[in-house]
Amino acid sequence: MIAADAGHPGTVVVMNTRGITTKKIDDTTVAVTVQTGHPLADLVQWAATERLAGIECLANIPGTVGAAPVQNAGAYGQQTSDTLHSVTAWDWSTGCRKTLLAQACRLRYRDSRFKETAGRWTILTATLHLTRTPAAITYHPLADELGIPVGARPTVSEVTEAVLANRNRRGLLLDRTGPDARQVGSVFLNPRVNTAQARRWSDLGCPVRRDSDGELRASAGWLLELVGCRAGRTIADGVRCSDRRALTITAHGEATAAGFDRALASLSTQVRSATGISLQPEPTRVGRWAGSP
């Protein structure tokens, strides 16, 4: 999220509830119910210790378990929708607590019904179905990191360690005190492209993959580099690419939320002018912004 410089004219609630409970479903499957404020990274480490597969590729993604279904958090070929069974949530429109099965959550590539109706739902718990059978690796870069062929089934701990090593090398581990601490992660969604665009830009070296919905998506980071974004490059006053990658945009010094927002809009315009592909900022704006009621 990016908070407006003018602040937010309402109440902000931080969910700090924590806790994990389990229930055996069968000889290989365990239902894991987690409080919404529990850090996602802590849950992944717990699952690795318990040798439960299904979320190991989400290692060290910042945020909480309750936030994961909102944007269907995922990485390295794995996403929340792969294991989510249900959530309990408070429905502010009816004043009732409800249980929503995974299908009702409408999880898609970095999207869900919770984004469609922002402010209506507060997720209270999430229940995942994890398995004691190691998952097959489907993401080529992760298979390369592990030194195994795609389709192999390494242990949960091996995958977790490989993901952490790869994230560290690519500058994806959140630095809470260093020069890249003020950031919101990968600021653009990988954009949807049509078949002709996919063929054209793939031939020029742009990674293009199908998401879980079967949509072709181009690499937002590659497109940013195409228009001159490089690690460490200054984008605007107080706004620059991180020291390790172009797709992570960081704030420094006297940077403002409005300036950061304008910088993202400028980058999106540059990519669209150069390629005809539109980049959509991933962070949600909150608060009172200029021009908003």
C-alpha positions as CSV (number, residue, x, y, z in Angstrom):
1,M,0.0,0.0,0.0
2,I,1.0,3.6,-0.5
3,A,-0.5,6.0,2.1
4,A,-1.4,9.5,0.9
5,D,0.7,12.5,2.2
6,A,-2.5,14.0,3.5
7,G,-3.2,10.9,5.6
8,H,-6.3,8.8,5.9
9,P,-9.6,10.3,7.1
10,G,-10.8,7.2,8.9
11,T,-9.7,4.4,11.3
12,V,-6.8,2.1,10.5
13,V,-6.8,-1.3,12.1
14,V,-3.7,-3.5,12.3
15,M,-4.5,-7.2,12.7
16,N,-2.0,-8.7,15.2
17,T,-3.8,-12.0,15.9
18,R,-1.5,-14.9,15.7
19,G,-1.7,-18.7,16.0
20,I,-1.8,-21.9,14.0
21,T,-4.1,-24.9,14.6
22,T,-4.1,-28.2,12.6
23,K,-6.5,-31.0,11.8
24,K,-5.7,-34.2,10.1
25,I,-7.8,-34.7,6.9
26,D,-6.2,-38.0,5.8
27,D,-2.8,-39.8,5.9
28,T,-1.2,-37.1,3.7
29,T,-3.3,-33.9,4.1
30,V,-3.5,-31.6,7.0
31,A,-5.9,-28.6,7.4
32,V,-3.9,-25.7,8.8
33,T,-6.0,-22.8,10.2
34,V,-4.0,-19.6,10.7
35,Q,-4.9,-16.3,12.4
36,T,-4.9,-13.4,9.9
37,G,-2.2,-11.4,11.6
38,H,0.3,-14.2,11.6
39,P,3.3,-13.4,9.4
40,L,3.3,-15.3,6.2
41,A,7.0,-15.9,6.4
42,D,6.7,-17.5,9.8
43,L,3.9,-19.8,8.6
44,V,6.1,-21.0,5.7
45,Q,9.0,-21.7,8.1
46,W,6.7,-23.6,10.4
47,A,5.4,-25.7,7.5
48,A,9.0,-26.5,6.4
49,T,9.7,-27.6,10.0
50,E,6.6,-29.8,10.0
51,R,7.5,-31.1,6.4
52,L,4.2,-29.9,5.1
53,A,4.3,-29.0,1.4
54,G,2.2,-26.4,-0.6
55,I,3.5,-23.0,0.5
56,E,7.3,-23.5,0.5
57,C,7.8,-21.3,-2.6
58,L,6.2,-18.3,-0.7
59,A,9.3,-18.2,1.7
60,N,10.0,-14.7,3.0
61,I,7.2,-12.9,1.1
62,P,6.5,-10.0,3.4
63,G,3.1,-9.5,4.9
64,T,0.5,-11.5,6.8
65,V,-1.4,-14.7,6.2
66,G,-4.6,-12.6,6.0
67,A,-3.2,-10.5,3.2
68,A,-2.1,-13.5,1.1
69,P,-5.6,-14.3,-0.2
70,V,-6.3,-10.7,-1.0
71,Q,-3.8,-10.6,-3.8
72,N,-3.3,-14.3,-4.2
73,A,0.3,-14.0,-3.1
74,G,2.6,-16.3,-5.0
75,A,6.1,-16.9,-6.3
76,Y,8.2,-19.5,-8.2
77,G,5.2,-21.2,-9.7
78,Q,3.2,-21.5,-6.5
79,Q,0.4,-19.2,-5.2
80,T,-2.1,-19.0,-2.3
81,S,-4.9,-20.4,-4.4
82,D,-3.0,-23.7,-4.7
83,T,-3.7,-24.6,-1.1
84,L,-6.4,-22.3,0.2
85,H,-9.5,-24.1,1.4
86,S,-11.5,-21.3,3.0
87,V,-11.3,-18.1,5.0
88,T,-13.5,-16.7,7.7
89,A,-14.1,-13.0,7.3
90,W,-16.2,-10.2,8.8
91,D,-18.6,-8.8,6.2
92,W,-19.0,-5.0,7.0
93,S,-21.9,-4.7,4.6
94,T,-24.1,-7.2,6.7
95,G,-22.3,-7.0,10.1
96,C,-21.9,-10.8,10.0
97,R,-19.0,-13.3,10.2
98,K,-18.9,-15.5,7.2
99,T,-17.0,-18.5,5.9
100,L,-16.0,-18.3,2.3
101,L,-14.7,-21.4,0.5
102,A,-11.7,-20.9,-1.8
103,Q,-13.8,-20.9,-5.0
104,A,-16.0,-18.1,-3.5
105,C,-12.9,-16.0,-2.9
106,R,-12.4,-15.7,-6.7
107,L,-8.6,-15.9,-6.5
108,R,-6.8,-15.0,-9.8
109,Y,-3.4,-13.6,-10.7
110,R,-2.7,-11.1,-7.9
111,D,-6.4,-10.5,-7.5
112,S,-9.5,-11.7,-5.6
113,R,-13.0,-10.7,-4.6
114,F,-11.5,-8.9,-1.7
115,K,-9.8,-6.4,-4.0
116,E,-13.0,-6.0,-6.1
117,T,-14.9,-4.9,-3.0
118,A,-12.2,-3.1,-1.0
119,G,-13.3,-2.2,2.5
120,R,-16.2,-4.7,2.7
121,W,-14.3,-7.7,4.1
122,T,-11.8,-8.2,7.0
123,I,-10.3,-11.6,6.8
124,L,-10.0,-13.2,10.3
125,T,-8.6,-16.7,9.6
126,A,-7.4,-18.7,6.6
127,T,-7.4,-22.4,6.3
128,L,-4.9,-24.1,4.0
129,H,-4.8,-27.8,3.0
130,L,-1.1,-28.8,3.1
131,T,0.3,-32.2,2.2
132,R,3.1,-34.5,3.4
133,T,3.9,-35.3,-0.2
134,P,6.6,-33.0,-1.7
135,A,5.4,-30.9,-4.5
136,A,6.7,-31.2,-8.1
137,I,8.8,-28.2,-9.1
138,T,7.3,-26.5,-12.2
139,Y,9.2,-23.2,-12.3
140,H,12.4,-23.5,-14.4
141,P,14.5,-20.9,-12.5
142,L,13.8,-22.6,-9.2
143,A,14.7,-26.0,-10.7
144,D,17.9,-24.5,-11.9
145,E,18.6,-23.1,-8.4
146,L,18.1,-26.6,-7.0
147,G,20.1,-28.2,-9.7
148,I,17.2,-30.6,-10.6
149,P,15.0,-31.2,-13.6
150,V,11.5,-29.6,-13.8
151,G,9.0,-32.1,-12.3
152,A,11.4,-33.4,-9.6
153,R,10.2,-33.5,-6.0
154,P,12.8,-32.2,-3.5
155,T,12.0,-31.9,0.2
156,V,10.1,-29.0,1.6
157,S,13.2,-27.7,3.4
158,E,15.4,-27.9,0.3
159,V,12.8,-25.8,-1.6
160,T,12.5,-23.3,1.1
161,E,16.3,-22.9,1.3
162,A,16.6,-22.6,-2.5
163,V,13.9,-19.9,-2.6
164,L,15.6,-17.9,0.1
165,A,18.9,-18.1,-1.6
166,N,17.4,-17.1,-5.0
167,R,15.5,-14.2,-3.4
168,N,18.6,-13.0,-1.7
169,R,20.6,-13.0,-4.8
170,R,17.9,-11.1,-6.7
171,G,17.5,-8.5,-4.0
172,L,14.0,-9.7,-3.0
173,L,14.6,-10.0,0.7
174,L,13.2,-7.0,2.5
175,D,15.9,-4.9,4.0
176,R,14.4,-3.1,7.0
177,T,17.3,-0.8,7.6
178,G,19.4,-0.5,4.4
179,P,19.1,2.0,1.5
180,D,16.2,0.0,0.0
181,A,14.1,-0.3,3.1
182,R,11.4,2.2,2.0
183,Q,9.6,0.2,-0.7
184,V,6.5,-1.8,-1.6
185,G,8.2,-4.6,-3.4
186,S,7.6,-5.4,-7.1
187,V,5.6,-2.3,-8.0
188,F,4.1,-3.5,-11.3
189,L,2.0,-6.5,-12.2
190,N,3.3,-8.6,-15.0
191,P,1.1,-7.3,-17.8
192,R,-1.2,-9.3,-20.0
193,V,-0.2,-9.5,-23.6
194,N,-1.9,-11.0,-26.7
195,T,-0.4,-13.7,-28.8
196,A,1.2,-11.3,-31.3
197,Q,2.8,-9.2,-28.5
198,A,4.0,-12.3,-26.7
199,R,5.7,-13.6,-29.9
200,R,7.3,-10.3,-30.7
201,W,8.7,-9.5,-27.3
202,S,9.6,-13.1,-26.5
203,D,11.7,-13.1,-29.7
204,L,13.6,-10.1,-28.3
205,G,14.3,-11.8,-25.0
206,C,11.3,-10.8,-22.8
207,P,10.2,-13.7,-20.6
208,V,6.6,-14.5,-21.3
209,R,4.6,-17.0,-19.2
210,R,1.0,-18.1,-18.7
211,D,-0.5,-17.3,-15.4
212,S,-2.8,-19.7,-13.5
213,D,-5.8,-18.4,-15.5
214,G,-4.1,-19.3,-18.8
215,E,-3.3,-15.6,-19.6
216,L,-0.1,-14.7,-21.3
217,R,2.0,-12.3,-19.2
218,A,5.2,-10.5,-20.0
219,S,7.9,-9.7,-17.5
220,A,7.3,-6.2,-16.0
221,G,11.0,-6.0,-14.9
222,W,12.3,-6.7,-18.4
223,L,10.0,-4.1,-19.9
224,L,11.2,-1.5,-17.4
225,E,14.8,-2.3,-18.3
226,L,13.9,-1.9,-22.0
227,V,13.1,1.8,-21.3
228,G,16.3,2.4,-19.4
229,C,15.5,1.4,-15.8
230,R,18.4,-0.2,-14.1
231,A,19.4,-1.1,-10.6
232,G,20.2,2.1,-8.7
233,R,18.8,4.5,-11.3
234,T,17.1,7.6,-10.1
235,I,13.5,7.9,-11.4
236,A,12.5,11.2,-9.8
237,D,13.3,13.3,-6.7
238,G,13.7,10.8,-3.9
239,V,12.6,7.9,-6.0
240,R,14.9,5.3,-7.5
241,C,15.3,1.7,-8.6
242,S,16.6,-0.5,-5.8
243,D,20.3,-1.4,-5.7
244,R,19.6,-4.9,-6.9
245,R,16.7,-4.8,-9.5
246,A,14.7,-2.4,-11.6
247,L,11.2,-3.7,-10.6
248,T,11.7,-2.7,-7.0
249,I,11.2,1.1,-6.7
250,T,12.4,2.7,-3.5
251,A,11.8,6.0,-1.7
252,H,14.6,8.1,-0.2
253,G,15.1,11.4,1.7
254,E,12.3,13.9,1.1
255,A,10.3,11.6,-1.2
256,T,6.5,12.1,-1.0
257,A,3.7,9.6,-1.7
258,A,2.4,11.9,-4.5
259,G,5.9,12.0,-6.1
260,F,6.2,8.2,-5.8
261,D,2.8,7.8,-7.4
262,R,3.7,10.2,-10.3
263,A,6.9,8.2,-10.8
264,L,5.0,5.0,-11.3
265,A,2.6,6.7,-13.7
266,S,5.6,8.1,-15.7
267,L,7.2,4.6,-15.9
268,S,4.0,3.1,-17.1
269,T,3.7,5.8,-19.8
270,Q,7.2,5.2,-21.0
271,V,6.7,1.4,-21.3
272,R,3.4,1.9,-23.1
273,S,4.9,4.4,-25.6
274,A,7.8,2.1,-26.3
275,T,5.9,-1.2,-26.5
276,G,2.2,-0.6,-26.6
277,I,1.9,-2.7,-23.3
278,S,0.4,-1.1,-20.3
279,L,1.9,-1.6,-16.8
280,Q,-0.5,-1.6,-13.9
281,P,0.9,-0.5,-10.5
282,E,0.3,-3.2,-7.9
283,P,0.2,-1.1,-4.7
284,T,-3.2,0.0,-3.5
285,R,-3.5,3.8,-2.7
286,V,-5.0,4.6,0.7
287,G,-5.9,7.9,2.2
288,R,-7.0,11.3,0.9
289,W,-5.3,11.9,-2.5
290,A,-5.6,15.0,-4.6
291,G,-8.8,14.9,-6.7
292,S,-10.4,12.2,-4.5
293,P,-13.6,13.0,-2.5
